[in-house]
Amino acid sequence: MSRSALAIFPTNTEIYQGIAKARRKASPTLPQSCLFTIPDIYKSTIDGKRFLLYDESRVRRERILLFGSDDQLDLLFDSPIVFMDGTFSKAPPNFCQIYIIHAVNFDICK
């Protein structure tokens, strides 16, 4: 690429900012509280299987959302090894924690 072409080519930061801006435009606005309705598009997988496994709010301003597929649940219950981890720093606004459960799938190595 010539020097003049490189001079007008956007920097990595500018490219990232452009992608982030396009992503924000395509995404719905963030809710102002944890009491929001989840759009149907986020409740199921691309092939129409359920993805939102649990949505409960027993106490006002507290809510638990559990996402996963039935296939992932089967894998979790059949796995002899399970890893779990929680983080507070990456939780979205109005939620205090993200908790992740991983199951080992030894069949994938065969």
Backbone as XML, in Angstrom:
<?xml version="1.0"?>
<chain id="A" units="angstrom">
  <residue number="1" name="MET">
    <atom name="N" x="0.855" y="-1.169" z="0.000"/>
    <atom name="CA" x="0.000" y="0.000" z="0.000"/>
    <atom name="C" x="0.903" y="1.234" z="0.000"/>
  </residue>
  <residue number="2" name="SER">
    <atom name="N" x="0.545" y="2.215" z="-0.773"/>
    <atom name="CA" x="1.369" y="3.424" z="-0.877"/>
    <atom name="C" x="1.269" y="4.264" z="0.395"/>
  </residue>
  <residue number="3" name="ARG">
    <atom name="N" x="2.234" y="5.153" z="0.575"/>
    <atom name="CA" x="2.238" y="6.036" z="1.749"/>
    <atom name="C" x="1.016" y="6.945" z="1.760"/>
  </residue>
  <residue number="4" name="SER">
    <atom name="N" x="0.603" y="7.418" z="0.596"/>
    <atom name="CA" x="-0.570" y="8.304" z="0.550"/>
    <atom name="C" x="-1.842" y="7.542" z="0.927"/>
  </residue>
  <residue number="5" name="ALA">
    <atom name="N" x="-1.925" y="6.278" z="0.521"/>
    <atom name="CA" x="-3.088" y="5.468" z="0.901"/>
    <atom name="C" x="-3.079" y="5.197" z="2.401"/>
  </residue>
  <residue number="6" name="LEU">
    <atom name="N" x="-1.905" y="4.905" z="2.947"/>
    <atom name="CA" x="-1.786" y="4.676" z="4.391"/>
    <atom name="C" x="-2.145" y="5.924" z="5.184"/>
  </residue>
  <residue number="7" name="ALA">
    <atom name="N" x="-1.835" y="7.077" z="4.641"/>
    <atom name="CA" x="-2.101" y="8.335" z="5.351"/>
    <atom name="C" x="-3.592" y="8.577" z="5.533"/>
  </residue>
  <residue number="8" name="ILE">
    <atom name="N" x="-4.410" y="8.126" z="4.597"/>
    <atom name="CA" x="-5.860" y="8.358" z="4.722"/>
    <atom name="C" x="-6.597" y="7.150" z="5.291"/>
  </residue>
  <residue number="9" name="PHE">
    <atom name="N" x="-5.888" y="6.041" z="5.474"/>
    <atom name="CA" x="-6.502" y="4.838" z="6.030"/>
    <atom name="C" x="-6.762" y="5.054" z="7.523"/>
  </residue>
  <residue number="10" name="PRO">
    <atom name="N" x="-7.925" y="4.647" z="8.036"/>
    <atom name="CA" x="-8.219" y="4.870" z="9.460"/>
    <atom name="C" x="-7.308" y="4.041" z="10.365"/>
  </residue>
  <residue number="11" name="THR">
    <atom name="N" x="-7.079" y="4.565" z="11.556"/>
    <atom name="CA" x="-6.275" y="3.850" z="12.547"/>
    <atom name="C" x="-7.105" y="2.719" z="13.145"/>
  </residue>
  <residue number="12" name="ASN">
    <atom name="N" x="-6.439" y="1.827" z="13.878"/>
    <atom name="CA" x="-7.154" y="0.737" z="14.549"/>
    <atom name="C" x="-8.217" y="1.279" z="15.497"/>
  </residue>
  <residue number="13" name="THR">
    <atom name="N" x="-7.894" y="2.336" z="16.210"/>
    <atom name="CA" x="-8.847" y="2.942" z="17.140"/>
    <atom name="C" x="-10.064" y="3.469" z="16.396"/>
  </residue>
  <residue number="14" name="GLU">
    <atom name="N" x="-9.846" y="4.133" z="15.283"/>
    <atom name="CA" x="-10.967" y="4.662" z="14.492"/>
    <atom name="C" x="-11.832" y="3.534" z="13.930"/>
  </residue>
  <residue number="15" name="ILE">
    <atom name="N" x="-11.204" y="2.454" z="13.508"/>
    <atom name="CA" x="-11.963" y="1.302" z="13.007"/>
    <atom name="C" x="-12.807" y="0.717" z="14.132"/>
  </residue>
  <residue number="16" name="TYR">
    <atom name="N" x="-12.195" y="0.518" z="15.308"/>
    <atom name="CA" x="-12.914" y="-0.028" z="16.458"/>
    <atom name="C" x="-14.090" y="0.867" z="16.838"/>
  </residue>
  <residue number="17" name="GLN">
    <atom name="N" x="-13.869" y="2.173" z="16.880"/>
    <atom name="CA" x="-14.945" y="3.103" z="17.238"/>
    <atom name="C" x="-16.088" y="3.039" z="16.232"/>
  </residue>
  <residue number="18" name="GLY">
    <atom name="N" x="-15.766" y="2.893" z="14.948"/>
    <atom name="CA" x="-16.799" y="2.779" z="13.918"/>
    <atom name="C" x="-17.625" y="1.516" z="14.078"/>
  </residue>
  <residue number="19" name="ILE">
    <atom name="N" x="-16.958" y="0.409" z="14.390"/>
    <atom name="CA" x="-17.664" y="-0.855" z="14.610"/>
    <atom name="C" x="-18.529" y="-0.763" z="15.860"/>
  </residue>
  <residue number="20" name="ALA">
    <atom name="N" x="-17.987" y="-0.185" z="16.933"/>
    <atom name="CA" x="-18.750" y="-0.041" z="18.176"/>
    <atom name="C" x="-19.981" y="0.839" z="17.956"/>
  </residue>
  <residue number="21" name="LYS">
    <atom name="N" x="-19.838" y="1.895" z="17.182"/>
    <atom name="CA" x="-20.971" y="2.784" z="16.894"/>
    <atom name="C" x="-22.051" y="2.046" z="16.108"/>
  </residue>
  <residue number="22" name="ALA">
    <atom name="N" x="-21.649" y="1.263" z="15.114"/>
    <atom name="CA" x="-22.615" y="0.487" z="14.325"/>
    <atom name="C" x="-23.318" y="-0.546" z="15.197"/>
  </residue>
  <residue number="23" name="ARG">
    <atom name="N" x="-22.575" y="-1.163" z="16.112"/>
    <atom name="CA" x="-23.162" y="-2.158" z="17.015"/>
    <atom name="C" x="-24.184" y="-1.499" z="17.945"/>
  </residue>
  <residue number="24" name="ARG">
    <atom name="N" x="-23.861" y="-0.312" z="18.461"/>
    <atom name="CA" x="-24.801" y="0.395" z="19.341"/>
    <atom name="C" x="-26.082" y="0.760" z="18.606"/>
  </residue>
  <residue number="25" name="LYS">
    <atom name="N" x="-25.958" y="1.157" z="17.337"/>
    <atom name="CA" x="-27.141" y="1.507" z="16.550"/>
    <atom name="C" x="-28.035" y="0.294" z="16.323"/>
  </residue>
  <residue number="26" name="ALA">
    <atom name="N" x="-27.426" y="-0.882" z="16.157"/>
    <atom name="CA" x="-28.181" y="-2.104" z="15.873"/>
    <atom name="C" x="-28.765" y="-2.735" z="17.135"/>
  </residue>
  <residue number="27" name="SER">
    <atom name="N" x="-28.255" y="-2.360" z="18.303"/>
    <atom name="CA" x="-28.707" y="-2.953" z="19.562"/>
    <atom name="C" x="-29.777" y="-2.089" z="20.210"/>
  </residue>
  <residue number="28" name="PRO">
    <atom name="N" x="-30.693" y="-2.721" z="20.946"/>
    <atom name="CA" x="-31.684" y="-1.922" z="21.673"/>
    <atom name="C" x="-31.008" y="-1.128" z="22.790"/>
  </residue>
  <residue number="29" name="THR">
    <atom name="N" x="-31.648" y="-0.067" z="23.219"/>
    <atom name="CA" x="-31.092" y="0.737" z="24.311"/>
    <atom name="C" x="-31.096" y="-0.076" z="25.598"/>
  </residue>
  <residue number="30" name="LEU">
    <atom name="N" x="-30.149" y="0.219" z="26.461"/>
    <atom name="CA" x="-30.076" y="-0.495" z="27.733"/>
    <atom name="C" x="-31.232" y="-0.078" z="28.630"/>
  </residue>
  <residue number="31" name="PRO">
    <atom name="N" x="-31.822" y="-1.032" z="29.334"/>
    <atom name="CA" x="-32.930" y="-0.696" z="30.234"/>
    <atom name="C" x="-32.453" y="0.156" z="31.407"/>
  </residue>
  <residue number="32" name="GLN">
    <atom name="N" x="-33.378" y="0.911" z="31.975"/>
    <atom name="CA" x="-33.061" y="1.801" z="33.092"/>
    <atom name="C" x="-33.188" y="1.117" z="34.451"/>
  </residue>
  <residue number="33" name="SER">
    <atom name="N" x="-33.757" y="-0.085" z="34.478"/>
    <atom name="CA" x="-33.840" y="-0.868" z="35.711"/>
    <atom name="C" x="-33.801" y="-2.342" z="35.332"/>
  </residue>
  <residue number="34" name="CYS">
    <atom name="N" x="-33.778" y="-3.205" z="36.334"/>
    <atom name="CA" x="-33.776" y="-4.641" z="36.048"/>
    <atom name="C" x="-35.179" y="-5.149" z="35.723"/>
  </residue>
  <residue number="35" name="LEU">
    <atom name="N" x="-36.175" y="-4.288" z="35.851"/>
    <atom name="CA" x="-37.562" y="-4.675" z="35.582"/>
    <atom name="C" x="-37.928" y="-4.297" z="34.151"/>
  </residue>
  <residue number="36" name="PHE">
    <atom name="N" x="-37.486" y="-5.088" z="33.196"/>
    <atom name="CA" x="-37.755" y="-4.824" z="31.786"/>
    <atom name="C" x="-38.246" y="-6.107" z="31.131"/>
  </residue>
  <residue number="37" name="THR">
    <atom name="N" x="-38.891" y="-5.961" z="30.012"/>
    <atom name="CA" x="-39.371" y="-7.109" z="29.256"/>
    <atom name="C" x="-38.284" y="-7.541" z="28.278"/>
  </residue>
  <residue number="38" name="ILE">
    <atom name="N" x="-37.944" y="-8.802" z="28.310"/>
    <atom name="CA" x="-36.929" y="-9.324" z="27.404"/>
    <atom name="C" x="-37.580" y="-9.582" z="26.050"/>
  </residue>
  <residue number="39" name="PRO">
    <atom name="N" x="-37.051" y="-8.986" z="24.979"/>
    <atom name="CA" x="-37.611" y="-9.227" z="23.643"/>
    <atom name="C" x="-37.532" y="-10.714" z="23.273"/>
  </residue>
  <residue number="40" name="ASP">
    <atom name="N" x="-38.512" y="-11.188" z="22.531"/>
    <atom name="CA" x="-38.573" y="-12.602" z="22.155"/>
    <atom name="C" x="-37.317" y="-13.079" z="21.435"/>
  </residue>
  <residue number="41" name="ILE">
    <atom name="N" x="-36.682" y="-12.205" z="20.685"/>
    <atom name="CA" x="-35.485" y="-12.593" z="19.931"/>
    <atom name="C" x="-34.368" y="-13.090" z="20.854"/>
  </residue>
  <residue number="42" name="TYR">
    <atom name="N" x="-34.353" y="-12.645" z="22.115"/>
    <atom name="CA" x="-33.325" y="-13.061" z="23.065"/>
    <atom name="C" x="-33.759" y="-14.246" z="23.920"/>
  </residue>
  <residue number="43" name="LYS">
    <atom name="N" x="-34.967" y="-14.744" z="23.726"/>
    <atom name="CA" x="-35.482" y="-15.855" z="24.522"/>
    <atom name="C" x="-35.254" y="-17.212" z="23.875"/>
  </residue>
  <residue number="44" name="SER">
    <atom name="N" x="-34.848" y="-17.226" z="22.613"/>
    <atom name="CA" x="-34.652" y="-18.501" z="21.924"/>
    <atom name="C" x="-33.418" y="-18.429" z="21.031"/>
  </residue>
  <residue number="45" name="THR">
    <atom name="N" x="-32.946" y="-19.608" z="20.643"/>
    <atom name="CA" x="-31.783" y="-19.689" z="19.764"/>
    <atom name="C" x="-32.205" y="-19.427" z="18.323"/>
  </residue>
  <residue number="46" name="ILE">
    <atom name="N" x="-31.250" y="-19.362" z="17.435"/>
    <atom name="CA" x="-31.545" y="-19.113" z="16.021"/>
    <atom name="C" x="-32.463" y="-20.186" z="15.452"/>
  </residue>
  <residue number="47" name="ASP">
    <atom name="N" x="-32.293" y="-21.434" z="15.923"/>
    <atom name="CA" x="-33.142" y="-22.508" z="15.408"/>
    <atom name="C" x="-34.437" y="-22.683" z="16.207"/>
  </residue>
  <residue number="48" name="GLY">
    <atom name="N" x="-34.771" y="-21.706" z="17.037"/>
    <atom name="CA" x="-36.065" y="-21.682" z="17.707"/>
    <atom name="C" x="-36.149" y="-22.414" z="19.031"/>
  </residue>
  <residue number="49" name="LYS">
    <atom name="N" x="-35.050" y="-22.953" z="19.521"/>
    <atom name="CA" x="-35.068" y="-23.645" z="20.813"/>
    <atom name="C" x="-34.955" y="-22.620" z="21.934"/>
  </residue>
  <residue number="50" name="ARG">
    <atom name="N" x="-35.505" y="-22.962" z="23.092"/>
    <atom name="CA" x="-35.480" y="-21.994" z="24.202"/>
    <atom name="C" x="-34.048" y="-21.703" z="24.633"/>
  </residue>
  <residue number="51" name="PHE">
    <atom name="N" x="-33.821" y="-20.456" z="25.011"/>
    <atom name="CA" x="-32.516" y="-20.005" z="25.482"/>
    <atom name="C" x="-32.637" y="-19.345" z="26.849"/>
  </residue>
  <residue number="52" name="LEU">
    <atom name="N" x="-33.757" y="-18.664" z="27.101"/>
    <atom name="CA" x="-34.010" y="-18.092" z="28.424"/>
    <atom name="C" x="-34.624" y="-19.193" z="29.279"/>
  </residue>
  <residue number="53" name="LEU">
    <atom name="N" x="-33.833" y="-19.745" z="30.189"/>
    <atom name="CA" x="-34.283" y="-20.871" z="30.995"/>
    <atom name="C" x="-35.024" y="-20.433" z="32.249"/>
  </residue>
  <residue number="54" name="TYR">
    <atom name="N" x="-34.692" y="-19.259" z="32.762"/>
    <atom name="CA" x="-35.274" y="-18.826" z="34.038"/>
    <atom name="C" x="-35.273" y="-17.309" z="34.089"/>
  </residue>
  <residue number="55" name="ASP">
    <atom name="N" x="-36.378" y="-16.753" z="34.517"/>
    <atom name="CA" x="-36.506" y="-15.298" z="34.672"/>
    <atom name="C" x="-37.396" y="-15.061" z="35.876"/>
  </residue>
  <residue number="56" name="GLU">
    <atom name="N" x="-36.792" y="-14.665" z="36.970"/>
    <atom name="CA" x="-37.560" y="-14.533" z="38.210"/>
    <atom name="C" x="-37.185" y="-13.250" z="38.936"/>
  </residue>
  <residue number="57" name="SER">
    <atom name="N" x="-38.205" y="-12.590" z="39.441"/>
    <atom name="CA" x="-38.021" y="-11.392" z="40.253"/>
    <atom name="C" x="-38.935" y="-11.514" z="41.460"/>
  </residue>
  <residue number="58" name="ARG">
    <atom name="N" x="-38.410" y="-12.064" z="42.534"/>
    <atom name="CA" x="-39.224" y="-12.283" z="43.737"/>
    <atom name="C" x="-39.283" y="-11.052" z="44.620"/>
  </residue>
  <residue number="59" name="VAL">
    <atom name="N" x="-38.221" y="-10.290" z="44.600"/>
    <atom name="CA" x="-38.152" y="-9.072" z="45.399"/>
    <atom name="C" x="-37.990" y="-7.908" z="44.433"/>
  </residue>
  <residue number="60" name="ARG">
    <atom name="N" x="-38.724" y="-6.851" z="44.666"/>
    <atom name="CA" x="-38.642" y="-5.692" z="43.780"/>
    <atom name="C" x="-37.186" y="-5.238" z="43.646"/>
  </residue>
  <residue number="61" name="ARG">
    <atom name="N" x="-36.790" y="-4.946" z="42.429"/>
    <atom name="CA" x="-35.459" y="-4.462" z="42.084"/>
    <atom name="C" x="-34.379" y="-5.537" z="42.183"/>
  </residue>
  <residue number="62" name="GLU">
    <atom name="N" x="-34.780" y="-6.807" z="42.275"/>
    <atom name="CA" x="-33.827" y="-7.913" z="42.211"/>
    <atom name="C" x="-34.342" y="-8.907" z="41.184"/>
  </residue>
  <residue number="63" name="ARG">
    <atom name="N" x="-33.450" y="-9.409" z="40.343"/>
    <atom name="CA" x="-33.883" y="-10.298" z="39.268"/>
    <atom name="C" x="-32.771" y="-11.286" z="38.941"/>
  </residue>
  <residue number="64" name="ILE">
    <atom name="N" x="-33.167" y="-12.510" z="38.655"/>
    <atom name="CA" x="-32.237" y="-13.543" z="38.227"/>
    <atom name="C" x="-32.630" y="-13.982" z="36.823"/>
  </residue>
  <residue number="65" name="LEU">
    <atom name="N" x="-31.667" y="-13.944" z="35.918"/>
    <atom name="CA" x="-31.863" y="-14.420" z="34.551"/>
    <atom name="C" x="-30.902" y="-15.576" z="34.324"/>
  </residue>
  <residue number="66" name="LEU">
    <atom name="N" x="-31.402" y="-16.657" z="33.754"/>
    <atom name="CA" x="-30.571" y="-17.820" z="33.464"/>
    <atom name="C" x="-30.712" y="-18.156" z="31.987"/>
  </residue>
  <residue number="67" name="PHE">
    <atom name="N" x="-29.590" y="-18.074" z="31.266"/>
    <atom name="CA" x="-29.582" y="-18.353" z="29.835"/>
    <atom name="C" x="-28.808" y="-19.633" z="29.563"/>
  </residue>
  <residue number="68" name="GLY">
    <atom name="N" x="-29.285" y="-20.415" z="28.629"/>
    <atom name="CA" x="-28.629" y="-21.644" z="28.197"/>
    <atom name="C" x="-29.607" y="-22.451" z="27.372"/>
  </residue>
  <residue number="69" name="SER">
    <atom name="N" x="-29.112" y="-23.481" z="26.733"/>
    <atom name="CA" x="-29.993" y="-24.335" z="25.933"/>
    <atom name="C" x="-30.223" y="-25.653" z="26.665"/>
  </residue>
  <residue number="70" name="ASP">
    <atom name="N" x="-31.226" y="-26.393" z="26.228"/>
    <atom name="CA" x="-31.474" y="-27.710" z="26.815"/>
    <atom name="C" x="-30.300" y="-28.648" z="26.537"/>
  </residue>
  <residue number="71" name="ASP">
    <atom name="N" x="-29.675" y="-28.509" z="25.367"/>
    <atom name="CA" x="-28.483" y="-29.311" z="25.059"/>
    <atom name="C" x="-27.351" y="-28.990" z="26.031"/>
  </residue>
  <residue number="72" name="GLN">
    <atom name="N" x="-27.195" y="-27.720" z="26.372"/>
    <atom name="CA" x="-26.158" y="-27.333" z="27.329"/>
    <atom name="C" x="-26.475" y="-27.869" z="28.721"/>
  </residue>
  <residue number="73" name="LEU">
    <atom name="N" x="-27.750" y="-27.893" z="29.090"/>
    <atom name="CA" x="-28.136" y="-28.471" z="30.382"/>
    <atom name="C" x="-27.821" y="-29.961" z="30.422"/>
  </residue>
  <residue number="74" name="ASP">
    <atom name="N" x="-28.126" y="-30.674" z="29.338"/>
    <atom name="CA" x="-27.805" y="-32.103" z="29.276"/>
    <atom name="C" x="-26.310" y="-32.322" z="29.453"/>
  </residue>
  <residue number="75" name="LEU">
    <atom name="N" x="-25.513" y="-31.526" z="28.771"/>
    <atom name="CA" x="-24.060" y="-31.627" z="28.888"/>
    <atom name="C" x="-23.617" y="-31.344" z="30.323"/>
  </residue>
  <residue number="76" name="LEU">
    <atom name="N" x="-24.194" y="-30.335" z="30.938"/>
    <atom name="CA" x="-23.848" y="-29.971" z="32.313"/>
    <atom name="C" x="-24.144" y="-31.115" z="33.278"/>
  </residue>
  <residue number="77" name="PHE">
    <atom name="N" x="-25.318" y="-31.718" z="33.149"/>
    <atom name="CA" x="-25.709" y="-32.785" z="34.069"/>
    <atom name="C" x="-24.944" y="-34.084" z="33.812"/>
  </residue>
  <residue number="78" name="ASP">
    <atom name="N" x="-24.442" y="-34.276" z="32.597"/>
    <atom name="CA" x="-23.688" y="-35.489" z="32.268"/>
    <atom name="C" x="-22.190" y="-35.344" z="32.507"/>
  </residue>
  <residue number="79" name="SER">
    <atom name="N" x="-21.721" y="-34.143" z="32.734"/>
    <atom name="CA" x="-20.288" y="-33.898" z="32.863"/>
    <atom name="C" x="-19.778" y="-34.255" z="34.260"/>
  </residue>
  <residue number="80" name="PRO">
    <atom name="N" x="-18.652" y="-34.966" z="34.326"/>
    <atom name="CA" x="-18.078" y="-35.272" z="35.639"/>
    <atom name="C" x="-17.327" y="-34.080" z="36.244"/>
  </residue>
  <residue number="81" name="ILE">
    <atom name="N" x="-17.018" y="-33.091" z="35.423"/>
    <atom name="CA" x="-16.271" y="-31.919" z="35.889"/>
    <atom name="C" x="-17.029" y="-30.660" z="35.497"/>
  </residue>
  <residue number="82" name="VAL">
    <atom name="N" x="-17.219" y="-29.780" z="36.476"/>
    <atom name="CA" x="-17.921" y="-28.519" z="36.247"/>
    <atom name="C" x="-17.085" y="-27.393" z="36.845"/>
  </residue>
  <residue number="83" name="PHE">
    <atom name="N" x="-16.936" y="-26.308" z="36.100"/>
    <atom name="CA" x="-16.236" y="-25.121" z="36.581"/>
    <atom name="C" x="-17.239" y="-23.986" z="36.700"/>
  </residue>
  <residue number="84" name="MET">
    <atom name="N" x="-17.127" y="-23.197" z="37.766"/>
    <atom name="CA" x="-18.032" y="-22.067" z="37.977"/>
    <atom name="C" x="-17.218" y="-20.839" z="38.344"/>
  </residue>
  <residue number="85" name="ASP">
    <atom name="N" x="-17.694" y="-19.687" z="37.882"/>
    <atom name="CA" x="-16.989" y="-18.445" z="38.185"/>
    <atom name="C" x="-17.968" y="-17.287" z="38.127"/>
  </residue>
  <residue number="86" name="GLY">
    <atom name="N" x="-17.781" y="-16.343" z="38.996"/>
    <atom name="CA" x="-18.617" y="-15.153" z="39.007"/>
    <atom name="C" x="-17.764" y="-13.906" z="38.939"/>
  </residue>
  <residue number="87" name="THR">
    <atom name="N" x="-18.320" y="-12.863" z="38.358"/>
    <atom name="CA" x="-17.622" y="-11.585" z="38.306"/>
    <atom name="C" x="-18.612" y="-10.462" z="38.570"/>
  </residue>
  <residue number="88" name="PHE">
    <atom name="N" x="-18.151" y="-9.460" z="39.252"/>
    <atom name="CA" x="-18.978" y="-8.290" z="39.526"/>
    <atom name="C" x="-18.623" y="-7.141" z="38.585"/>
  </residue>
  <residue number="89" name="SER">
    <atom name="N" x="-17.368" y="-7.090" z="38.167"/>
    <atom name="CA" x="-16.900" y="-5.927" z="37.405"/>
    <atom name="C" x="-17.468" y="-5.848" z="35.993"/>
  </residue>
  <residue number="90" name="LYS">
    <atom name="N" x="-17.908" y="-6.946" z="35.415"/>
    <atom name="CA" x="-18.425" y="-6.946" z="34.041"/>
    <atom name="C" x="-19.946" y="-7.031" z="33.979"/>
  </residue>
  <residue number="91" name="ALA">
    <atom name="N" x="-20.609" y="-6.955" z="35.121"/>
    <atom name="CA" x="-22.073" y="-7.035" z="35.139"/>
    <atom name="C" x="-22.681" y="-5.813" z="34.459"/>
  </residue>
  <residue number="92" name="PRO">
    <atom name="N" x="-23.740" y="-6.020" z="33.680"/>
    <atom name="CA" x="-24.385" y="-4.879" z="33.016"/>
    <atom name="C" x="-25.070" y="-3.967" z="34.026"/>
  </residue>
  <residue number="93" name="PRO">
    <atom name="N" x="-25.401" y="-2.751" z="33.628"/>
    <atom name="CA" x="-26.098" y="-1.842" z="34.540"/>
    <atom name="C" x="-27.361" y="-2.493" z="35.107"/>
  </residue>
  <residue number="94" name="ASN">
    <atom name="N" x="-27.651" y="-2.223" z="36.352"/>
    <atom name="CA" x="-28.822" y="-2.718" z="37.077"/>
    <atom name="C" x="-28.712" y="-4.178" z="37.495"/>
  </residue>
  <residue number="95" name="PHE">
    <atom name="N" x="-27.583" y="-4.803" z="37.241"/>
    <atom name="CA" x="-27.322" y="-6.154" z="37.717"/>
    <atom name="C" x="-25.996" y="-6.127" z="38.459"/>
  </residue>
  <residue number="96" name="CYS">
    <atom name="N" x="-25.864" y="-6.971" z="39.484"/>
    <atom name="CA" x="-24.647" y="-6.879" z="40.290"/>
    <atom name="C" x="-23.619" y="-7.958" z="39.971"/>
  </residue>
  <residue number="97" name="GLN">
    <atom name="N" x="-24.037" y="-9.057" z="39.328"/>
    <atom name="CA" x="-23.076" y="-10.133" z="39.102"/>
    <atom name="C" x="-23.425" y="-10.926" z="37.847"/>
  </residue>
  <residue number="98" name="ILE">
    <atom name="N" x="-22.381" y="-11.443" z="37.202"/>
    <atom name="CA" x="-22.522" y="-12.434" z="36.137"/>
    <atom name="C" x="-21.885" y="-13.707" z="36.676"/>
  </residue>
  <residue number="99" name="TYR">
    <atom name="N" x="-22.613" y="-14.813" z="36.585"/>
    <atom name="CA" x="-22.113" y="-16.094" z="37.071"/>
    <atom name="C" x="-22.134" y="-17.073" z="35.909"/>
  </residue>
  <residue number="100" name="ILE">
    <atom name="N" x="-21.027" y="-17.746" z="35.668"/>
    <atom name="CA" x="-20.883" y="-18.624" z="34.513"/>
    <atom name="C" x="-20.580" y="-20.037" z="34.986"/>
  </residue>
  <residue number="101" name="ILE">
    <atom name="N" x="-21.240" y="-21.010" z="34.367"/>
    <atom name="CA" x="-21.007" y="-22.422" z="34.667"/>
    <atom name="C" x="-20.512" y="-23.099" z="33.391"/>
  </residue>
  <residue number="102" name="HIS">
    <atom name="N" x="-19.376" y="-23.789" z="33.496"/>
    <atom name="CA" x="-18.789" y="-24.499" z="32.357"/>
    <atom name="C" x="-18.765" y="-25.992" z="32.666"/>
  </residue>
  <residue number="103" name="ALA">
    <atom name="N" x="-19.094" y="-26.805" z="31.673"/>
    <atom name="CA" x="-19.008" y="-28.253" z="31.802"/>
    <atom name="C" x="-17.957" y="-28.768" z="30.830"/>
  </residue>
  <residue number="104" name="VAL">
    <atom name="N" x="-17.257" y="-29.801" z="31.238"/>
    <atom name="CA" x="-16.249" y="-30.409" z="30.378"/>
    <atom name="C" x="-16.927" y="-31.449" z="29.500"/>
  </residue>
  <residue number="105" name="ASN">
    <atom name="N" x="-16.642" y="-31.389" z="28.200"/>
    <atom name="CA" x="-17.197" y="-32.345" z="27.247"/>
    <atom name="C" x="-16.048" y="-33.174" z="26.689"/>
  </residue>
  <residue number="106" name="PHE">
    <atom name="N" x="-15.837" y="-34.354" z="27.279"/>
    <atom name="CA" x="-14.734" y="-35.200" z="26.829"/>
    <atom name="C" x="-15.018" y="-35.831" z="25.471"/>
  </residue>
  <residue number="107" name="ASP">
    <atom name="N" x="-16.286" y="-35.933" z="25.076"/>
    <atom name="CA" x="-16.636" y="-36.532" z="23.784"/>
    <atom name="C" x="-16.076" y="-35.732" z="22.618"/>
  </residue>
  <residue number="108" name="ILE">
    <atom name="N" x="-15.842" y="-34.457" z="22.816"/>
    <atom name="CA" x="-15.345" y="-33.609" z="21.728"/>
    <atom name="C" x="-13.910" y="-33.985" z="21.354"/>
  </residue>
  <residue number="109" name="CYS">
    <atom name="N" x="-13.197" y="-34.658" z="22.262"/>
    <atom name="CA" x="-11.802" y="-35.024" z="22.025"/>
    <atom name="C" x="-11.662" y="-36.351" z="21.285"/>
  </residue>
  <residue number="110" name="LYS">
    <atom name="N" x="-12.749" y="-37.074" z="21.118"/>
    <atom name="CA" x="-12.680" y="-38.403" z="20.478"/>
    <atom name="C" x="-12.640" y="-38.298" z="18.986"/>
  </residue>
</chain>
